């Protein structure tokens, strides 16, 4: 190289540079295409749900779907009222929230305000394992461990019941509440805590009256996300809550959620284009709409009410 | 809050209260002077007692999750441990619990997982690189990022319906491993993108500037300098995303993974089942023997998950030690 004449080197550099710059343009294009996949996924979901639902709503008026109190698409006497499924989903999500919100919030306060660093380093990942256990395993646990316990307390309980699924799902979403809330609390500046201590507040008062209000947006966002996750969860309810679309608020009865209906219906050989095939998309659209709205609200809450310090 | 308020009446007291004190000698000082210290300390005791109770309640709440986790693991191992055997791992499903095995599901899970990784990894990393290194701070970038965080919250079964309509029907892939893997790849894509973005953000800007100063083009900077440094973080995120994919049953049920597969899949276009769906199938049967099989399959699934997570933790530790 050292003996090569300068013009010769330059002559080689120019096509080399040209090649490198052409590569740049290709790479840039490829990367844009990669990013387009995530947009296309959203477009695809919305398009598929709307397209198949539109076919469904040609047979069943939207109003009948939204206000009907009977869901029997597989019977000869077909009814397409989504209320039993909706109530089932909300009943179980509410039960899960009753378990997860207090426990998760208390755990977040403990981890953020009370736990020593070495305790926190162990407890936090252990709690997060709960979110990583496959949901079929939770379903197994709900059906074979929790349900028998419930049935010894209340013998009239159905084998498949909402309560068991609620409790287990509540346990599953504890880490969603505790991790996000703890992050929000840890982000509250030390000076706020010290100010409260200087005014004579106890640790309890600092945690509940200074840190918690300051972290409230994060805590509420975590609540909404956790409940949205509970509404969208499938396997626990499919295994433990049953397949009867009962319109009931009794947690000891068997209920069918929107997700369980989709999973239980889609397992069979569904004829493409049949009304049964279209029902899963109409139910899926309802499910998608509800969870999307909740996710948007939680993101908005985080942005809108974030306390900005410093 | 309490002290200054208690102090204020004290300052206002002298003109009034000394007079009776001089006159009678007997009457007590102003009530505020006498009562406040004892009320204050009683209240303080109450406040610190509330603090202790609250501390214990919070600790117990944290432990509920830990205890349930232990109970769940013990229950699964106690129920299924006895069913674990070479015959179980190497056998095919059967109507008879004693002869039933998990082999097609294990092979199906590995196929699905590998394909999911192969599809999702380049797409996820490519998107992250574009967002972090290429995209100008524009509306488009905001839209893509908001879209990704919304996708992360879409229920997994909805992805299954997308897969059913697009991959199984429209692209006519049928109820195959490939259709399942494509569906799962879209499902875990947001996780990989977000983890990769974090890893790329953590690469110091000085490294990029140094490479640019030596005449490297943008892609060369990313390929030779940013990417190697971000790789451990990206791989950790990818493994965690795959550990989510391996436990998913709902989207694959909709896409059409079968419950009864008496053969080992050998190509991406074969019909298939995965471990979670086999567990679902067994747990749905009333006989106790099948519940035990479900527990045994759960142990296999949890061991696979554990190994994936251990790999992720090892990677992360090696990474943080080097920094």
Contacts between the chains, C-beta under 8 A, distances in Angstrom:
chain1	res1	chain2	res2	distance
A	20	B	217	5.1
A	20	B	220	7.3
A	21	B	217	6.8
A	23	B	217	7.5
A	23	B	219	6.2
A	24	B	217	5.4
A	24	B	218	6.1
A	24	B	219	5.5
A	27	B	219	4.6
A	28	B	134	6.1
A	30	B	126	6.7
A	31	B	126	5.1
A	31	B	127	7.6
A	31	B	129	5.8
A	31	B	130	3.9
A	31	B	134	5.8
A	32	B	130	6.3
A	32	B	134	7.8
A	33	B	126	7.8
A	34	B	122	7.2
A	34	B	123	5.1
A	34	B	124	8.0
A	34	B	125	8.0
A	34	B	126	3.0
A	34	B	127	4.8
A	34	B	130	6.4
A	35	B	126	7.2
A	35	B	127	4.6
A	35	B	130	4.8
A	35	B	131	6.8
A	35	B	135	7.7
A	35	B	144	5.6
A	37	B	123	5.3
A	37	B	127	7.2
A	37	B	186	7.7
A	37	B	189	7.1
A	38	B	127	6.1
A	38	B	144	6.6
A	38	B	147	6.0
A	38	B	148	5.4
A	38	B	151	6.2
A	38	B	189	6.2
A	38	B	190	7.1
A	38	B	193	7.0
A	39	B	143	7.8
A	39	B	144	6.6
A	39	B	147	5.9
A	41	B	151	6.1
A	41	B	162	7.3
A	41	B	186	5.1
A	41	B	189	7.2
A	42	B	147	5.5
A	42	B	150	7.2
A	42	B	151	6.2
A	44	B	162	5.4
A	44	B	166	5.9
A	45	B	154	6.8
A	45	B	158	6.1
A	45	B	159	7.6
A	45	B	161	7.8
A	45	B	162	5.1
A	48	B	161	6.5
A	48	B	162	5.5
A	48	B	165	4.2
A	48	B	166	6.6
A	49	B	158	7.6
A	49	B	161	6.9
A	51	B	165	7.9
A	52	B	165	6.7
A	102	B	61	7.0
A	103	B	61	4.7
A	103	B	64	5.5
A	103	B	65	6.9
A	106	B	57	6.2
A	106	B	58	4.5
A	106	B	61	3.5
A	106	B	62	7.0
A	107	B	58	7.1
A	107	B	61	5.3
A	107	B	62	4.1
A	107	B	65	6.6
A	109	B	58	5.2
A	110	B	55	7.8
A	110	B	58	3.7
A	110	B	59	5.6
A	110	B	61	6.9
A	110	B	62	4.7
A	111	B	62	6.8
A	114	B	55	5.7
A	114	B	58	6.1
A	114	B	59	7.1
A	115	B	62	7.9
A	123	B	62	6.0
A	123	B	66	7.1
A	126	B	65	7.9
A	126	B	66	5.6
A	126	B	69	6.9
A	127	B	62	7.1
A	127	B	65	5.0
A	127	B	66	6.9
A	129	B	69	6.1
A	130	B	65	5.5
A	130	B	68	7.6
A	130	B	69	5.7
A	132	B	243	6.7
A	132	B	244	7.6
A	132	B	247	7.7
A	132	B	305	6.8
A	132	B	309	7.3
A	133	B	69	7.7
A	133	B	72	7.1
A	133	B	247	7.5
A	133	B	302	7.6
A	134	B	246	7.6
A	134	B	247	2.9
A	134	B	248	7.6
A	134	B	249	7.5
A	134	B	276	5.6
A	134	B	298	7.7
A	134	B	301	5.9
A	134	B	302	7.8
A	134	B	305	7.2
A	135	B	247	6.9
A	135	B	249	7.1
A	135	B	250	7.6
A	136	B	247	7.3
A	136	B	249	5.1
A	136	B	276	4.5
A	136	B	279	4.6
A	136	B	280	5.3
A	136	B	283	7.3
A	136	B	298	7.4
A	136	B	301	7.9
A	137	B	72	7.4
A	137	B	76	6.7
A	137	B	247	7.7
A	137	B	279	7.2
A	137	B	298	4.7
A	137	B	301	6.9
A	137	B	302	6.9
A	138	B	72	7.7
A	139	B	280	7.3
A	139	B	283	6.5
A	140	B	76	7.2
A	140	B	279	6.6
A	140	B	283	4.9
A	140	B	291	7.6
A	140	B	294	5.4
A	140	B	295	6.6
A	140	B	298	6.0
A	141	B	72	5.0
A	141	B	75	6.3
A	141	B	76	7.2
A	143	B	283	6.3
A	144	B	75	7.6
A	144	B	79	7.0
A	144	B	283	7.5
A	144	B	291	5.6
A	144	B	295	7.9
A	145	B	71	7.6
A	145	B	72	7.7
A	145	B	75	5.1
A	171	B	64	7.8
A	171	B	65	6.5
A	171	B	68	5.0
A	174	B	64	7.8
A	174	B	65	4.8
A	175	B	65	7.2
A	178	B	62	7.8
A	178	B	65	7.7
A	199	B	1	5.9
A	200	B	1	6.6
A	200	B	2	6.9
A	200	B	3	6.9
A	202	B	47	5.1
A	202	B	48	5.8
A	202	B	50	7.7
A	202	B	51	4.7
A	203	B	51	5.5
A	203	B	55	7.6
A	204	B	47	7.2
A	204	B	50	5.6
A	204	B	51	3.6
A	204	B	54	4.7
A	204	B	55	7.5
A	205	B	47	7.1
A	205	B	51	7.7
A	207	B	54	7.4
A	208	B	54	7.5
A	225	B	153	6.8
A	228	B	153	6.2
A	229	B	153	7.7
A	231	B	155	7.5
A	232	B	153	8.0
A	232	B	154	7.5
A	232	B	155	2.7
A	232	B	156	7.2
A	232	B	157	7.2
A	232	B	158	7.6
A	233	B	155	7.4
A	234	B	155	7.2
A	234	B	156	6.8
A	234	B	157	4.8
A	234	B	249	7.6
A	234	B	250	3.7
A	235	B	249	5.2
A	235	B	250	5.8
A	235	B	276	7.4
A	235	B	280	6.6
A	238	B	250	7.7
A	238	B	280	7.4
A	239	B	280	6.6
A	239	B	283	5.7
A	239	B	284	6.9
A	259	B	155	6.6
A	259	B	157	5.3
A	259	B	250	7.0
A	262	B	157	5.5
A	262	B	160	7.8
A	262	B	161	7.2
A	262	B	254	6.6
A	263	B	157	6.4
A	263	B	250	5.7
A	263	B	253	5.2
A	263	B	254	6.9
A	266	B	160	7.4
A	266	B	164	7.1
A	266	B	253	6.0
A	266	B	254	4.4
A	266	B	256	7.8
A	267	B	253	5.8
A	267	B	259	7.2
A	272	B	169	6.4
A	280	B	161	6.7
A	280	B	254	7.7
A	281	B	161	6.4
A	281	B	165	7.8
A	284	B	157	7.3
A	284	B	158	5.7
A	284	B	161	4.9
A	287	B	155	6.1
A	287	B	157	7.6
A	287	B	158	6.7
A	288	B	154	6.7
A	288	B	155	7.3
A	288	B	158	5.2
A	291	B	153	6.3
A	291	B	154	6.7
A	291	B	155	5.7
A	292	B	150	6.8
A	292	B	153	7.6
A	292	B	154	7.4
A	294	B	153	7.9
A	295	B	149	7.9
A	295	B	150	5.7
A	295	B	153	3.9
A	296	B	150	7.2
A	299	B	146	7.6
A	299	B	149	6.6
A	299	B	150	7.8
